[in-house]
Amino acid sequence: MAAAVFSHGGAAPAFAQAQSQQEGIDYAQWDRDASRAEKVLAEGKATTPAFDTLRSELVDWRTRFLDAQNINSSRIKTLRDQISALGDPPAEGESEPKEIAQRRAELTKQLNQAQAPSLKAVEAYSRADGLIREIDQTIRERQADQLLKLGPSPVNPVNWPAGLIAIRGTLVEVGNEIAANWDNPNARASLRSGLPVTLLFLTLAGLLTVRGRRWMEILSDFLAQRGRGRGRTLFSGIASLGQIVVPTLGIVLLAGALKSSAMLGLRSERLVQMLPMLGLTVFTAGWLGGRVFAQLGVSHAILTLPPERRSEGRFNSWILGLILALAMLAREAGKVEEYPAEAVAVLTFPILLLAGLMLSRMGQLLLVHVRADTAEGPEERSYRNRVAAFFGRAAIGAGLIGPLLGAVGYAEAGDFFVYPSIMTLALVGFLLLLQRFVTDIYAVLMGRDVEDPENGGDLIPVLIGMILALLALPVLALIWGARVADLTELWARFTAGYSIGGTRISPTSFLTFVVVFTLGYALTRLLQGMLRSTVLPKTKIDPGGQTALISGVGYIGIFLAGVVSVTTAGIDLSSLAIVAGALSVGIGFGLQTIVQNFVSGIILLIERPVSQGDWIEVGGVMGIVKDISVRSTRIQTFDRTDVIVPNADLIAGQVTNWTRQNLTGRVILKVGVAYGSDTRQVEKILMEIGESHPLVMVNPAPLVVFQGFGPDALEFELRVILRDINYGLSVRTELNHEIARRFAEEGFEIPFAQRDIWLRNPETLGDRPAARTQAPGPFLPRQSAEPQPEPLDDLGGDADGDGGDGPR
């Protein structure tokens, strides 16, 4: 019968499935491509673009291998579960039933066959990944070598003629191309036929380029000054984008007009194609400087600068835009004309020098802002000012180091210091504007005034700003020389996941974990709310028990949500058990107090010796229990202060709970009467006072105790049991008032402390030397020259030194 049970199923389905999945990958072609890549890497003679092409091919292979690693995953899990169901294999020297041994061997064979395609994909993935790493390493080494390459010095007069010859040669070639086209009858015919369109384009280009930006600036200032509503500065900012779009459109029309003239040659046409990008660079820099150093048009100033410094910042921004455009034009001209190294160094160094100068000036403006802003708010803006000061000093340093390196001959290193620094400052300025824009949008949506100084203090705009800063990190990496392939490689590794303890955790599994845990947490809170508002109020459970039950449901729900989310995400934590066990020892020693309080909190919620709303006294602290958490208990004293008591103190220490079982409690009032008073009458009056109060219980009845004969009075105690001890203080006050009134009516005197002082040998006071009798000072008691009668009755003093005038 056992054989019949274990005989169903076979290896054929799994093997057929593996074969069908494996047919999608041509491993023979992969082996050829991998061998070719290894040969190219071994030679190391390929160009960087060739390496990039080879790398893209390997990335495609690696992606296919990564997908193939999940082949037969469901079948593999099923086979492993089946093998586990058979129990542990027999130990050495032992045996198991024949049917089970045969079934174990059959399932093991199927498991090996099912794992074969995925294991082959894993091996191929490792090979492709290793080749990609080698290519990236080779390219990075080439970039480092290029950065440290020493070229001709631009300050050497010997190299100056090469630059002049190169630029003159380019101008001559462009002029020759235009002259050749002008001499061509077909080109002139094309010019005449397209002259109206060319003139129209030139006219529009002139208007949009020369006047368009000014029109948009007037519109933006109008909206900022005379606009209505909360969002006038917001609309002004949106309108200011026209300062980029409109003049750039004019440059595009200019390039189109030049192309339509049919007079351009190969060199001039490539240069004309760059005009829109150059214009976009210049106008974007001008717009960015106009917004960051704006007088109007933003809800709050980005930088704390005086008006003259703001004007300087806007001017510097325009100059930096022109410098970047010239650098791009010089780089492109050098590629087109294939200038010699000397010519490139001579032509690019003045641009680099001017760029370094303007970069240093921008850094100085940042330091001026830091000094002015620190004077206004040194505590609130300290972190922001430290960051701004860092950028300012870094800009000044880069502006000085870059031209020096370029002058020596390290042109690439000089460019690396200056131009990425300029782009970094531009990126930071753009992020500040974007964050201000988001804050203004949020203020308008919330119905607030955009120019309100309190605007921007909410959490949501701050979080959005942080997200924008994170999204800008890839752009920052590209600015500082990172390749797009580097970013895509990081993204590929992130999406592929990371192996931790034999378990691969990918963004998909993490997202599944977050979604499932969030749903579980939401369901837990929903159940807690239903219990708190609907179910528990209809039961006879006291408020403290209801709170304990709701807290217990919350803890269990969160624990189950965590377990279910981990299981659903497919995260296998069994391989981490040993590591977790080792860490738990160290964590246990370090967090033993926290664990002790946690366990004590669970005990408090289960046994409930102390509940929410109880009046307790622990460790010299008396108050009402307001909240019991897993680590501590919050007690509100009668001074309306909150005291946090660790739960371990409530479990291990001595706790007085005045209201745990019931609200009844005893109040004892002590009172004394003068000697000679009628003790029976005093007892009767005290009993009447106690029985007359509405909060005093009749059963047990009040009790009057004649305690004894004190040094100053006959001592009595009135002991009463209250229905609600929470009113003990007010009842004590009312009973004392009533005792004072009744005793005054009955003529009973409540004495205060009296002492008789006897002076021995008073005659010696008169025999003291006159030198010692002096006027009393601040620390000398007043003394009399004549002896005083004895005894002296100090009826109102404090002879006993107790600091009081009688019993309280």
Salt bridges, closest charged atoms under 4 A:
ASP31 OD1 - ARG127 NH1 3.07
ASP33 OD1 - ARG36 NH2 3.74
GLU38 OE2 - ARG127 NE 3.21
ASP52 OD1 - ARG483 NH1 3.17
GLU57 OE1 - ARG36 NH2 3.02
ASP81 OD2 - LYS77 NZ 3.32
GLU96 OE2 - ARG104 NE 3.09
GLU106 OE1 - ARG103 NH1 3.42
ASP129 OD1 - ARG62 NH1 2.84
ASP129 OD2 - ARG133 NE 2.90
ASP129 OD1 - ARG493 NH2 2.82
ASP136 OD1 - ARG55 NE 2.63
ASP136 OD1 - ARG483 NH2 2.97
GLU173 OE1 - ARG267 NH1 3.50
GLU177 OE2 - ARG267 NH1 3.39
GLU217 OE1 - ARG213 NH1 3.22
GLU217 OE1 - ARG214 NH1 3.56
GLU312 OE1 - ARG309 NH1 3.13
GLU312 OE2 - ARG361 NH2 3.07
GLU332 OE2 - ARG270 NH2 3.11
GLU337 OE2 - ARG267 NE 2.65
ASP373 OD1 - ARG381 NH1 2.48
ASP373 OD2 - ARG384 NH2 3.02
GLU376 OE1 - ARG381 NH1 3.61
ASP415 OD2 - ARG331 NH2 3.95
GLU451 OE1 - ARG232 NH2 3.14
ASP458 OD2 - ARG448 NH1 2.16
ASP486 OD1 - ARG483 NH2 3.07
GLU489 OE1 - ARG55 NH2 2.93
GLU489 OE2 - ARG62 NH1 2.71
GLU489 OE2 - ARG493 NH2 2.96
ASP542 OD2 - ARG608 NH1 3.24
ASP642 OD2 - ARG634 NH1 3.29
GLU683 OE1 - ARG680 NH1 3.34
GLU688 OE1 - ARG742 NH2 2.97
ASP712 OD1 - ARG755 NH1 2.89
GLU717 OE1 - ARG719 NH2 2.76
GLU734 OE1 - HIS693 NE2 2.42
GLU738 OE2 - ARG741 NH2 2.43
GLU745 OE2 - ARG741 NH1 2.59
ASP800 OD2 - ARG755 NH2 3.57
